[in-house]
Amino acid sequence: MPYFDAASSAPLHPVARQALLAALDEGWADPSRLYREGRRARLLLDAAREAAAEAVGCRPDELVFTSSGTRAVHDGIAGALGGRRRAGRHLIVSAVEHSSVLHTAAAHEADGGTVTEVPVDRTGRVAPGAYAAALREAPGGVALACLQSANHEVGTVQPVAEAAEECAAADVPLLVDAAQSLGWGPVEGNWSLLTASAHKWGGPAGVGLLAVRKGVRFRTVQPADERESGRSPGFENLPAIVAAAASLRAVRAEAAAEAERLRGLVERIRARVPELVPDVEVVGDPERRLPHLVTFSCLYVDGEALLHELDRAEFSVSSGSSCTSSTLTPSHVLRAMGVLSEGNVRVSLPRGTAEADVDRFLEALPGVVAGVRERLGAPKPAEAEAAADPDPEPELVVDSLGKRCPIPVIELAKVIGEVPVGGVVTVLADDEAARLDIPAWCEMRGQTYEGERPAERGVAYRVRRRA
Amino acid sequence: MPYFDAASSAPLHPVARQALLAALDEGWADPSRLYREGRRARLLLDAAREAAAEAVGCRPDELVFTSSGTRAVHDGIAGALGGRRRAGRHLIVSAVEHSSVLHTAAAHEADGGTVTEVPVDRTGRVAPGAYAAALREAPGGVALACLQSANHEVGTVQPVAEAAEECAAADVPLLVDAAQSLGWGPVEGNWSLLTASAHKWGGPAGVGLLAVRKGVRFRTVQPADERESGRSPGFENLPAIVAAAASLRAVRAEAAAEAERLRGLVERIRARVPELVPDVEVVGDPERRLPHLVTFSCLYVDGEALLHELDRAEFSVSSGSSCTSSTLTPSHVLRAMGVLSEGNVRVSLPRGTAEADVDRFLEALPGVVAGVRERLGAPKPAEAEAAADPDPEPELVVDSLGKRCPIPVIELAKVIGEVPVGGVVTVLADDEAARLDIPAWCEMRGQTYEGERPAERGVAYRVRRRA
């Protein structure tokens, strides 16, 4: 069945599997030992480090293997903050970083540090000059800035080289989380630290990369450990490291051709979905984007139901909708972009995805969305807002308290036609997603969002009918 | 070639290999996703957790998988200290814990905490009542105590159940590092936290265990992460976890019979080595010990040369001698025991070790040791101390400054016969191993060690001839 969630975890690349099997036999011993099994393991480790460093574009002694991309981020940020403690305790991150970056930032704040979140535009992209501005306006000495190479939820590529220049001008190191892009190519620009995760490019789980350029101050916060230059404690996961390095080299060799091919399939989805499914917002930068990833949101749709129905139709995708998150809040990425989060679908194509599978997805999607909408009693396209007979009452209150996304938006859509043009609908809602989705609906529908205020229970969202 | 260093890393168990291969196909997806690949991964993860918890003797929801035994120790100790911050900041460890425990203790001290190291006897064992005494004499509130189940260098089994009782009486949690013993059986007694490492029992690298009993206060110090109850951040290394759990079950099924068999081989080494090689000290508790591990030290031998020659003879062993360590200090375990560290050899037999390989080792060892001794100009057995013609001068100074282990001891042995009984030899040395090995030599040789004092350069060690 078609698996379209490579951005969560890519299936194991055949080269990774092959290398892993070989290294299980050759690389199980302790590479710090002097006997032959140890020396053999050391050779494998050194070769893997050289291959990975070449792909990253750094020196082998600048790169260590960690146990995951998350650990690389945690320990990379903590080490850079520790090494620059004298410079200050301010950290700059973009608002759309991976949760591992934002959680490390939160831990830094809890520990007395300060953090700036650089905003993004509606495509999810950091503006040129935004890092320079954040550096200028920082409340104290800046220890570190972080910017992802490309966004994991909407595929937007960030201006890393520009941000790195802005940081270099202020003598502040830039850490780039390259988890989503490293399989497609090296990160350009003068970054200082870089993190990545092997299972995102088809390597095995259990391996991350942390590169720290010579000259960047770094102080490990972990207890002392002799492995991996003291930057990544614990016995080396050597078979997986060997597989990670081998598969990175392999996917890079195929990257240009496969990126071209997948970009075509993604373009097809980006173009066809809004034609096939009414009331859809395709999100993310239309040009500067990862080749394999596309995200869209469907009005009046419950994300969890949508994922479930797509799974029944044999398509595995993920979603940033609130109902698919354990915290019942929409994805922080969609929130920072200010785009619709309900009925959100992220399609990320693994290497080798068949064109026919994408076409089958495009065939299946309209029926699946329509089915979910029908069960939710969503307004039919062009029905809702065109209700012919407006209530003479120019103001209407919809009580959606206790109702979850997408119900508040559905109820808004159903009544907007009942007030005259210029009239107002106020939606009372206590679901967190409404805060994002009601303004997003207004944007999509050409209605005027007039803001929110606290109500006796929940929040009152005010929408003025414009058309 | 015979690999006798299972205590560093055991070769992959066939069941681990098989399970790993199966899980590469079935368990590469994100277990937190709702689609079928994710659900399948979740089932595998849950089953692995149940199997591991059963082997550990805890509830599945008390156990998380970490990326290594070292990480389990680091994060287990830090979490327990964090959770008991109100109770106090004192930490109790034994002097012979694994370096991961001692390094975490050092980090705790650097952070303002305090630490007691509980001493061991000459067999490497903590005395009954020693933890009770440490708890009584602690300078402040005790947050946590740590005791290994069995020592990784000399095989001595620790009185964990007794220590756990002593801790429970003081309402202090006990963390047991079970890395060396978990494959042989569950840890007895009322422990509170337990750590282990899969590659020690024949599982793959990249998997550790951390069990935290319900009711034990625990506060993760890592940034927030939704995986593994928030106690072990990063994408689950699922294929390796599945392999770890399957192989733990498999080695347990074979444990009783294989322990019996290996215990016989180890007994053979313990008995035969002192018969075959002169001037050897076999260390560790003779009875209460791991079934597969034996350690001995050879006087007048350079550990690195010995390992090298054994490797040439196709035997892979490890050593706690100073010359085999990157810091040029002898193993902290041998130091805490006060036993000879020079020419140290640890033999740890992997499961399935052939009797014939042990016999071949016993055949090869005497010649290898004799060869190393000859090249170092070591005194022949019964030659050195029996020198017929003592110098009339009752005091003699040997300048071994700048000379590395085992040279200072060799030079001492060569001249002791030159002073009359009752006379004194003073050895000037600046090699750290001399501090351990000169007293140990005196103990082995029935000479009187009279202590050390700082010299103009290095340290002066004073030995009085008794025989």
Interface residues (C-beta under 8 A of the other chain):
Chain A: M1 Y3 D5 S8 S9 P11 L12 R17 L20 L21 L24 W28 A29 D30 R33 L34 Y35 R36 E37 G38 S67 S68 G69 T70 R71 H74 S99 S100 H103 T104 A106 A107 S197 H199 P204 A205 G206 G208 Q222 P223 A224 D225 E226 P233 G234 F235 E236 N237 L238 P239 A240 E304 L307 H308 L310 D311 F315 S316 V317 S318 T324 S326
Chain B: M1 Y3 D5 S8 S9 P11 L12 R17 L20 L21 L24 W28 A29 D30 R33 L34 Y35 R36 E37 G38 S67 S68 G69 T70 R71 H74 S99 S100 H103 T104 A106 A107 S197 H199 P204 A205 G206 G208 Q222 P223 A224 D225 E226 P233 G234 F235 E236 N237 L238 P239 A240 E304 L307 H308 L310 D311 F315 S316 V317 S318 T324 S326
